[in-house]
Amino acid sequence: DRKLKSLKDHFYRYSLKLRQKVKTVTIDMYEPYMSLIKQLFPNAKIIIDRFHIVQSLNRALNMSRVHVMNCYRTSNRPLYNKYKSYWKLFLKPFETLEAFNYHKVHLFKEWKTEKGIINYLLGVDVELFNTYHYVHELRRLLKENQIEKFNDKLFSIHLSDVCPKLRPVIRTLRRLSAFIENTMTYSNLTNGPLEGINNKIKLIKRVSFGYRNYDNLRNRIIITSRLFASTTKKEIKQPKVA
């Protein structure tokens, strides 16, 4: 399970000499685990998986959009529908938005580009405008592994200028900035494959409506995820030579 005591009991079964050999540990932003890792693996550097950093920024941006959208639920229904329909454009990287291809779009009378739609919706609310640009700038700098620029941008943000949903995320990222530096330093380390296996396990349990027998569940996970090594070697048929 995920309880700290259970994790501590498990890893204390290994000798300190062995645990001291661990160089890095990649985790999400759950802070109680960080203090535990320092106890268990004294020489390990903590790396926050970049997926969770981007996810927290995207979630704050999306919630900010919803907050502004709901302000116009009754007073301006057409604007409300625009915010609701074009939510995907808010999360799409700003540099990839189409800026020159004008075409007729849903809910707008005039022809628009993707950037035109975003600029229109951001122009309604100043806090949402600031939130959008800060989130996308931090995402871009993280993707490019620009440590100094990322920290400069992160610590230069005035919390009063952004939507309330982004403020706790900024505080958390500032508090964990040393670990985020490790994320960009060790850019090739990620929990992506492990997260994929966990999602597959959840899917197996959901579509099967649960398992009575744990061994059957375990075997299905191992087989579908190919987590086993075959003990039999395939015979390679050699072409016959006349």
C-alpha positions as a printed Julia matrix, in Angstrom:
242×3 Matrix{Float64}:
   0.0     0.0     0.0
   0.94    3.7    -0.07
   1.24    4.18    3.69
   4.59    5.58    4.83
   5.03    2.92    7.51
   4.48    0.09    5.04
   6.97    1.6     2.6
   9.5     2.16    5.37
   9.16   -1.42    6.63
   9.6    -2.74    3.1
  12.74   -0.81    2.21
  14.37   -1.27    5.62
  14.62   -4.95    4.72
  17.52   -3.88    2.49
  20.85   -2.99    4.05
  21.98    0.63    4.35
  24.98   -0.17    2.17
  22.65   -1.29   -0.62
  20.3     1.68   -0.19
  23.22    4.09   -0.35
  23.86    2.94   -3.92
  20.55    4.41   -5.13
  21.41    7.53   -7.15
  18.01    8.95   -8.14
  14.34    8.5    -7.24
  11.62    9.8    -9.57
   8.29   10.58   -7.89
   5.21   12.8    -8.14
   4.75   15.94   -6.03
   3.52   14.13   -2.91
   5.75   15.79   -0.3
   5.57   13.2     2.55
   7.38   10.76    0.25
  10.27   13.2    -0.15
  11.22   13.17    3.52
  10.88    9.37    3.51
  13.2     9.07    0.51
  15.85   11.16    2.28
  15.73    8.74    5.21
  15.79    5.57    3.14
  18.16    6.59    0.35
  20.57    9.19    1.8
  22.59    9.57   -1.42
  19.66    9.69   -3.85
  18.61   12.82   -5.71
  14.87   13.38   -5.83
  13.43   13.98   -9.29
   9.86   15.15   -9.8
   8.37   13.53  -12.86
   7.74   16.26  -15.41
   4.36   14.78  -16.3
   3.06   15.73  -12.85
   4.45   19.26  -13.12
   2.74   19.82  -16.48
  -0.43   18.15  -15.2
  -0.66   20.51  -12.21
  -0.16   23.56  -14.45
  -2.72   22.35  -16.99
  -5.26   21.55  -14.29
  -4.89   25.04  -12.78
  -5.29   26.66  -16.2
  -8.36   24.58  -17.03
  -9.99   25.31  -13.68
  -9.29   29.02  -14.2
 -11.0    28.86  -17.59
 -14.02   27.14  -16.03
 -14.2    29.78  -13.3
 -14.28   32.62  -15.83
 -16.7    30.67  -18.02
 -19.17   30.22  -15.16
 -19.19   33.96  -14.55
 -21.04   34.31  -17.87
 -23.38   31.32  -17.5
 -26.48   33.54  -17.31
 -25.27   37.03  -18.21
 -23.64   36.2   -21.56
 -24.55   32.75  -22.84
 -22.75   33.05  -26.23
 -19.46   33.89  -24.47
 -20.04   31.05  -22.0
 -20.45   28.64  -24.93
 -17.23   29.88  -26.53
 -15.22   29.2   -23.37
 -16.82   25.78  -23.09
 -16.33   24.74  -26.72
 -12.7    25.77  -27.17
 -11.2    24.33  -23.99
  -8.71   22.24  -25.96
  -7.12   25.33  -27.48
  -6.3    26.63  -23.99
  -4.15   23.56  -23.32
  -2.55   23.38  -26.76
   1.04   24.79  -26.8
   0.82   28.45  -27.77
   3.61   28.17  -30.34
   1.7    25.46  -32.23
  -1.54   27.43  -32.59
  -2.45   28.25  -36.19
  -1.93   31.98  -36.8
  -2.48   32.46  -40.55
  -5.11   29.95  -41.68
  -8.4    31.82  -41.34
 -11.59   29.79  -41.59
 -15.2    29.82  -40.46
 -15.46   28.55  -36.9
 -18.32   27.52  -34.65
 -19.92   30.24  -32.48
 -18.11   33.11  -34.24
 -19.63   35.26  -36.97
 -16.27   36.25  -38.45
 -13.49   33.96  -39.69
 -10.84   33.16  -37.09
  -7.49   31.44  -36.63
  -6.74   29.35  -33.55
  -4.66   32.19  -32.14
  -7.48   34.6   -32.93
  -9.92   32.53  -30.88
  -7.53   32.34  -27.92
  -6.72   36.05  -28.05
 -10.43   36.88  -28.12
 -11.21   34.72  -25.08
  -8.15   35.88  -23.14
  -9.03   39.52  -23.79
 -12.14   39.21  -21.63
 -10.32   38.61  -18.33
  -6.89   39.99  -17.31
  -6.17   37.31  -14.68
  -6.96   34.55  -17.15
  -4.71   36.25  -19.71
  -1.79   36.29  -17.23
  -2.49   32.75  -16.06
  -2.52   31.42  -19.61
   0.79   33.02  -20.61
   2.6    32.1   -17.38
   1.48   28.47  -17.62
   2.56   28.12  -21.23
   5.87   29.87  -20.63
   6.69   27.58  -17.69
   5.71   24.54  -19.75
   7.95   25.64  -22.62
  10.97   26.31  -20.39
  10.48   22.95  -18.66
  10.32   21.17  -22.01
  13.52   22.91  -23.15
  15.25   22.15  -19.78
  16.19   25.8   -19.24
  16.76   25.72  -15.5
  17.78   29.33  -14.85
  15.06   30.85  -17.03
  12.45   28.55  -15.51
  13.37   29.63  -11.97
  13.54   33.31  -12.95
  10.05   33.12  -14.44
   8.67   31.04  -11.57
   9.86   33.42   -8.84
   8.99   36.6   -10.76
   5.26   35.82  -10.94
   3.11   38.11   -8.78
   0.41   35.87   -7.32
  -2.09   38.71   -7.29
  -1.84   38.9   -11.11
  -3.01   35.33  -11.77
  -6.19   33.37  -11.15
  -6.66   31.93   -7.62
  -6.46   28.34   -8.92
  -2.87   28.85  -10.11
  -1.56   30.45   -6.9
  -1.18   27.26   -4.8
   0.49   25.53   -7.76
   3.06   28.34   -8.05
   3.74   28.16   -4.3
   4.26   24.4    -4.52
   6.6    24.66   -7.51
   8.65   27.31   -5.72
   8.91   25.12   -2.65
  10.05   22.17   -4.77
  12.26   24.17   -7.14
  15.43   22.26   -6.14
  13.81   18.96   -7.14
  12.47   20.48  -10.37
  16.05   21.44  -11.24
  16.87   17.73  -10.99
  13.96   17.05  -13.35
  15.62   19.17  -16.03
  19.15   17.96  -15.23
  18.15   14.29  -15.55
  15.77   14.87  -18.45
  15.91   11.24  -19.62
  14.46    9.83  -16.38
  10.7     9.47  -16.16
   8.0     7.35  -14.56
   6.1     7.22  -17.85
   6.44    3.44  -18.48
   5.5     2.65  -14.87
   2.5     4.98  -15.0
   1.43    3.21  -18.19
   1.53   -0.18  -16.46
  -0.47    1.19  -13.51
  -3.13    2.55  -15.86
  -3.28   -0.81  -17.63
  -3.79   -2.58  -14.28
  -6.67   -0.22  -13.42
  -8.21   -0.9   -16.83
  -7.93   -4.68  -16.39
  -9.66   -4.48  -13.0
 -12.41   -2.25  -14.36
 -13.3    -4.23  -17.49
 -13.24   -7.54  -15.59
 -15.45   -6.16  -12.76
 -12.87   -7.27  -10.21
 -11.03  -10.54   -9.51
 -11.77  -13.02   -6.76
  -8.43  -14.71   -7.14
  -5.36  -12.48   -6.76
  -3.12  -14.98   -8.59
  -5.33  -14.82  -11.67
  -5.17  -11.03  -11.64
  -1.4   -11.11  -11.18
  -0.94  -13.59  -14.05
  -3.1   -11.53  -16.4
  -1.13   -8.36  -15.57
   2.17  -10.13  -16.2
   1.01  -11.64  -19.48
  -0.66   -8.53  -20.94
   2.22   -6.26  -19.86
   4.85   -8.75  -21.07
   6.65   -8.58  -17.74
   7.93  -12.13  -18.03
  10.91  -13.62  -19.83
  10.23  -16.66  -21.95
  12.27  -19.71  -20.94
  11.92  -21.34  -24.35
  13.94  -20.24  -27.32
  12.34  -20.08  -30.71
  13.96  -22.33  -33.26
  15.23  -20.44  -36.26
  14.54  -22.38  -39.41
  17.54  -22.39  -41.7
  16.89  -22.4   -45.44
  17.71  -25.7   -47.06
  20.74  -25.67  -49.28
  20.63  -27.9   -52.32
